[in-house]
Each structure stands twice: as structure tokens, then as C-alpha cells.
């Protein structure tokens, strides 16, 4: 299976699984929740990324994880969303 080319295609591909619980949502930080920047210490979560994480953690039986090469403390300080 090839990777979806658009957000709409990705959502459509995931749709059959979205109603299943428990659901685990995993996201990378650098380049996904934040823009890629020359100085990794300057990376900041995008407002839309933070809003999406906050919406996901409010859903019943949905577990949200940020997977990163950063330390847990570093990425947690950058994400700042309770329950992630």
C-alpha cells in the first residue's frame, strides 16, 4: 500500500479504524507538530498541532503519544498538552 498523498486521502484510509477503541494515536514532533527549523532548539509546536492533540485527548478511550528522538522532558515541555 502506498502512503496517502493528501490529508483527505489519509483520513479516508483511516476511517474504518477511527471508531474502534481503544485507539492509539502516535505523532512525531519535529516536522509534524512543528516545522523543520535549522536550530532544533528553536522548534515550536504549531497552534493547529496543539489544538489537534487537545481535541484527541478529550475523546474517550483515545491515547495520544508523541514519539521523538528528543528526551521525554524536552518534547513534553514543547508540546504542553496534558494527557499526551
Buried (B, 14 or more C-beta within 10 A) or exposed (E): EEEEEEEEEEEEEEEEEEEEEEBEBEBEBBEBBBEEEEEEEEBEBEEEBBEBBBEBBEEEEBBBEBEBEBEEEBBBEBBEBEEB
